[in-house]
């Protein structure tokens, strides 16, 4: 089970997977990728909680499908 992760590392993972940070509202950072669902990550004290780390790792592992 993953533990807390630094936001800088989370952002790097998402950007390598093709997501872009499109806006920040308070502690919520919103990432988008064309043709995919948005990913909203709350960041507190520069850290991301384990539940969100699991979500991010799952998104990063998914291969794009050709439809």
DSSP file (Angstrom, degrees, kcal/mol; ACC not computed):
  #  RESIDUE AA STRUCTURE BP1 BP2  ACC     N-H-->O    O-->H-N    N-H-->O    O-->H-N    TCO  KAPPA ALPHA  PHI   PSI    X-CA   Y-CA   Z-CA
    1    1 A X              0   0    0      0, 0.0    49,-0.0     0, 0.0     0, 0.0   0.000 360.0 360.0 360.0 127.1    0.0    0.0    0.0
    2    2 A X        -     0   0    0     48,-0.2     2,-0.2     1,-0.1    52,-0.1  -0.280 360.0-145.5 -67.9 154.1    1.5    3.4   -1.0
    3    3 A X        -     0   0    0      1,-0.3    -1,-0.1    50,-0.1    45,-0.1  -0.423  43.7 -50.8-105.1-174.9    2.2    6.0    1.6
    4    4 A X        -     0   0    0     -2,-0.2     2,-0.4    43,-0.1    -1,-0.3  -0.213  59.9-159.0 -54.7 149.4    1.9    9.8    1.4
    5    5 A X  E     -A   48   0A   0     43,-1.9    43,-2.6    -3,-0.1     2,-0.1  -0.975  21.9-102.4-134.6 147.8    3.8   11.2   -1.5
    6    6 A X  E  >  -A   47   0A   0     -2,-0.4     4,-1.9    41,-0.2     3,-0.5  -0.415  28.9-127.2 -65.5 143.3    5.2   14.7   -2.3
    7    7 A X  H  > S+     0   0    0     39,-2.3     4,-3.1     1,-0.2     5,-0.2   0.867 108.2  60.6 -61.9 -36.5    3.1   16.7   -4.7
    8    8 A X  H  > S+     0   0    0     38,-0.3     4,-1.7     1,-0.2    -1,-0.2   0.883 107.2  45.8 -59.0 -38.2    6.1   17.3   -6.9
    9    9 A X  H  > S+     0   0    0     -3,-0.5     4,-2.1     2,-0.2    -1,-0.2   0.896 112.5  50.3 -71.0 -40.6    6.5   13.6   -7.4
   10   10 A X  H  X S+     0   0    0     -4,-1.9     4,-2.4     1,-0.2    -2,-0.2   0.923 110.1  50.3 -61.9 -45.3    2.7   13.1   -8.1
   11   11 A X  H  X S+     0   0    0     -4,-3.1     4,-2.6     1,-0.2    -1,-0.2   0.902 108.9  51.7 -61.2 -41.4    2.7   15.9  -10.6
   12   12 A X  H  X S+     0   0    0     -4,-1.7     4,-2.1    -5,-0.2    -1,-0.2   0.900 109.6  49.8 -62.7 -41.3    5.7   14.4  -12.4
   13   13 A X  H  X S+     0   0    0     -4,-2.1     4,-1.4     2,-0.2    -2,-0.2   0.937 113.3  45.7 -62.2 -47.4    3.9   11.0  -12.6
   14   14 A X  H  <>S+     0   0    0     -4,-2.4     5,-2.7     1,-0.2    -2,-0.2   0.896 111.9  50.9 -65.3 -40.5    0.7   12.6  -14.0
   15   15 A X  H ><5S+     0   0    0     -4,-2.6     3,-1.3     1,-0.2    -1,-0.2   0.879 107.8  52.4 -67.2 -36.7    2.6   14.7  -16.5
   16   16 A X  H 3<5S+     0   0    0     -4,-2.1    -1,-0.2     1,-0.3    -2,-0.2   0.819 106.7  55.0 -65.1 -29.2    4.5   11.7  -17.8
   17   17 A X  T 3<5S-     0   0    0     -4,-1.4    -1,-0.3    -5,-0.2    -2,-0.2   0.436 128.9 -99.3 -83.2   0.2    1.1   10.0  -18.3
   18   18 A X  T < 5S+     0   0    0     -3,-1.3    16,-0.3     1,-0.3    -3,-0.2   0.505  78.4 135.2  98.7   5.0    0.0   12.9  -20.4
   19   19 A X      < -     0   0    0     -5,-2.7     2,-0.4    -6,-0.1    -1,-0.3  -0.575  38.0-154.0 -85.8 151.1   -2.0   14.9  -17.9
   20   20 A X  E     -C   32   0B   0     12,-2.5    12,-2.4    -2,-0.2     2,-0.6  -0.969  21.4-118.8-124.1 141.1   -1.7   18.7  -17.5
   21   21 A X  E     +C   31   0B   0     -2,-0.4    10,-0.2    10,-0.2     3,-0.1  -0.695  37.9 171.4 -75.0 117.7   -2.3   20.9  -14.5
   22   22 A X  E     -     0   0B   0      8,-2.8     2,-0.3    -2,-0.6    -1,-0.2   0.725  55.8  -6.3-105.4 -26.5   -5.1   23.1  -15.7
   23   23 A X  E     -C   30   0B   0      7,-1.2     7,-2.9     2,-0.0     2,-0.4  -0.987  48.2-147.8-164.6 158.9   -6.2   25.0  -12.5
   24   24 A X  E     +C   29   0B   0     -2,-0.3     2,-0.4     5,-0.2     5,-0.2  -1.000  13.1 179.5-130.9 129.2   -5.8   25.2   -8.8
   25   25 A X  E >   -C   28   0B   0      3,-2.4     3,-1.8    -2,-0.4     2,-0.4  -0.906  66.8 -49.9-132.2 105.2   -8.6   26.2   -6.5
   26   26 A X  T 3  S-     0   0    0     -2,-0.4     0, 0.0     1,-0.3     0, 0.0  -0.569 123.1 -20.1  68.0-124.0   -7.5   26.3   -2.8
   27   27 A X  T 3  S+     0   0    0     -2,-0.4    16,-2.6    -3,-0.1     2,-0.6   0.465 115.8 101.1 -94.2  -2.1   -5.9   23.0   -2.1
   28   28 A X  E <   -CD  25  42B   0     -3,-1.8    -3,-2.4    14,-0.2     2,-0.5  -0.752  53.1-165.2 -94.1 120.9   -7.4   21.2   -5.1
   29   29 A X  E     -CD  24  41B   0     12,-2.8    12,-2.9    -2,-0.6     2,-0.5  -0.902  10.0-152.1-104.0 126.5   -5.2   20.7   -8.1
   30   30 A X  E     -CD  23  40B   0     -7,-2.9    -8,-2.8    -2,-0.5    -7,-1.2  -0.883  11.3-172.0-108.6 123.0   -7.1   19.7  -11.3
   31   31 A X  E     -CD  21  39B   0      8,-3.0     8,-2.7    -2,-0.5     2,-0.3  -0.891   4.0-170.1-112.0 142.5   -5.3   17.7  -14.0
   32   32 A X  E     -C   20   0B   0    -12,-2.4   -12,-2.5    -2,-0.4     2,-0.3  -0.954  11.0-173.1-132.0 152.2   -6.8   17.0  -17.4
   33   33 A X    >   -     0   0    0      3,-0.3     3,-2.3    -2,-0.3   -14,-0.1  -0.987  40.9 -98.5-141.2 134.6   -5.9   14.7  -20.3
   34   34 A X  T 3  S+     0   0    0     -2,-0.3     3,-0.1   -16,-0.3    -2,-0.0  -0.272 108.3   7.6 -55.6 128.8   -7.7   14.8  -23.7
   35   35 A X  T 3  S+     0   0    0      1,-0.3     2,-0.3     0, 0.0    -1,-0.3   0.503 114.5  94.4  79.5   4.1  -10.3   12.0  -23.9
   36   36 A X  S <  S-     0   0    0     -3,-2.3    -3,-0.3     1,-0.1    -1,-0.3  -0.799  82.1 -92.3-123.0 165.0   -9.9   11.0  -20.2
   37   37 A X        -     0   0    0     -2,-0.3    -4,-0.1     1,-0.1     2,-0.1  -0.384  48.7-101.4 -71.2 155.2  -11.6   11.9  -17.0
   38   38 A X        -     0   0    0     -6,-0.1     2,-0.5    -2,-0.1    -6,-0.2  -0.390  29.2-141.8 -74.0 158.8  -10.3   14.8  -15.0
   39   39 A X  E     -D   31   0B   0     -8,-2.7    -8,-3.0    -2,-0.1     2,-0.6  -0.980  11.9-165.0-126.4 116.9   -8.2   14.1  -11.9
   40   40 A X  E     -D   30   0B   0     -2,-0.5     2,-0.5   -10,-0.2   -10,-0.2  -0.912   7.2-173.9-108.0 122.1   -8.6   16.2   -8.8
   41   41 A X  E     -D   29   0B   0    -12,-2.9   -12,-2.8    -2,-0.6     2,-0.4  -0.956  14.8-147.4-120.2 115.9   -5.9   16.0   -6.2
   42   42 A X  E     -D   28   0B   0     -2,-0.5     2,-0.5   -14,-0.2     7,-0.4  -0.672  16.9-161.2 -79.0 135.2   -6.1   17.8   -2.8
   43   43 A X        -     0   0    0    -16,-2.6     2,-0.4    -2,-0.4     5,-0.2  -0.973  11.0-179.6-122.5 126.0   -2.7   18.8   -1.6
   44   44 A X  B >  S-B   47   0A   0      3,-2.0     3,-1.6    -2,-0.5   -37,-0.0  -0.988  73.1 -13.0-129.7 124.5   -2.0   19.7    2.1
   45   45 A X  T 3  S-     0   0    0     -2,-0.4    -1,-0.1     1,-0.3     3,-0.1   0.827 125.9 -59.2  55.2  35.2    1.4   20.7    3.3
   46   46 A X  T 3  S+     0   0    0      1,-0.2   -39,-2.3   -40,-0.1   -38,-0.3   0.575 115.3 109.2  76.8   9.3    3.0   19.6    0.0
   47   47 A X  E <   -AB   6  44A   0     -3,-1.6    -3,-2.0   -41,-0.2     2,-0.4  -0.854  56.8-146.0-121.3 154.2    1.8   16.0    0.5
   48   48 A X  E     -A    5   0A   0    -43,-2.6   -43,-1.9    -2,-0.3    -5,-0.1  -0.971  29.5-116.2-117.7 132.9   -0.8   13.8   -1.2
   49   49 A X    >>  -     0   0    0     -2,-0.4     4,-1.8    -7,-0.4     3,-0.8  -0.246  26.7-108.5 -69.7 155.6   -2.7   11.2    0.9
   50   50 A X  H 3> S+     0   0    0      1,-0.2     4,-2.3     2,-0.2     5,-0.2   0.816 115.0  59.8 -55.5 -36.9   -2.3    7.5    0.1
   51   51 A X  H 3> S+     0   0    0      1,-0.2     4,-1.5     2,-0.2    -1,-0.2   0.895 110.0  43.1 -60.4 -39.2   -5.8    7.1   -1.3
   52   52 A X  H <> S+     0   0    0     -3,-0.8     4,-2.5     2,-0.2    -1,-0.2   0.830 108.5  58.2 -75.9 -32.3   -5.0    9.6   -4.0
   53   53 A X  H  X S+     0   0    0     -4,-1.8     4,-2.6     2,-0.2     5,-0.2   0.920 106.2  49.9 -61.7 -42.7   -1.6    8.2   -4.6
   54   54 A X  H  X S+     0   0    0     -4,-2.3     4,-2.1     1,-0.2    -1,-0.2   0.917 110.5  49.9 -60.7 -43.4   -3.3    4.8   -5.5
   55   55 A X  H  X S+     0   0    0     -4,-1.5     4,-2.3     1,-0.2    -2,-0.2   0.910 112.1  47.9 -61.2 -42.9   -5.7    6.6   -7.9
   56   56 A X  H  X S+     0   0    0     -4,-2.5     4,-2.6     2,-0.2    -2,-0.2   0.913 110.3  50.2 -66.2 -44.3   -2.8    8.4   -9.6
   57   57 A X  H  X S+     0   0    0     -4,-2.6     4,-1.5     1,-0.2    -1,-0.2   0.875 110.9  50.5 -63.7 -36.4   -0.7    5.2   -9.9
   58   58 A X  H  X S+     0   0    0     -4,-2.1     4,-1.1    -5,-0.2    -2,-0.2   0.928 111.4  47.6 -65.9 -45.3   -3.8    3.5  -11.5
   59   59 A X  H  < S+     0   0    0     -4,-2.3     3,-0.4     1,-0.2    -2,-0.2   0.902 112.1  50.0 -61.3 -41.4   -4.3    6.3  -13.9
   60   60 A X  H  < S+     0   0    0     -4,-2.6    -1,-0.2     1,-0.2    -2,-0.2   0.806 109.3  51.9 -68.6 -29.9   -0.6    6.3  -14.9
   61   61 A X  H  < S+     0   0    0     -4,-1.5    -1,-0.2    -5,-0.2    -2,-0.2   0.701  86.6 102.5 -81.3 -19.7   -0.6    2.6  -15.5
   62   62 A X     <  -     0   0    0     -4,-1.1     2,-0.3    -3,-0.4     3,-0.0  -0.431  67.5-138.6 -69.1 134.6   -3.6    2.6  -17.8
   63   63 A X        -     0   0    0     -2,-0.2     2,-0.1     1,-0.1    -2,-0.1  -0.723  25.4-107.5 -89.4 141.4   -2.8    2.3  -21.5
   64   64 A X        -     0   0    0     -2,-0.3     2,-0.4     1,-0.1    -1,-0.1  -0.445  34.9-137.0 -66.0 141.0   -4.7    4.5  -23.9
   65   65 A X        -     0   0    0     -2,-0.1     2,-0.7    -3,-0.0    -1,-0.1  -0.800   4.2-133.0-102.1 143.5   -7.2    2.6  -25.9
   66   66 A X              0   0    0     -2,-0.4    -2,-0.0     1,-0.1     0, 0.0  -0.844 360.0 360.0 -94.0 115.1   -7.8    3.1  -29.6
   67   67 A X              0   0    0     -2,-0.7    -1,-0.1     0, 0.0    -2,-0.0   0.399 360.0 360.0-109.8 360.0  -11.5    3.3  -30.3
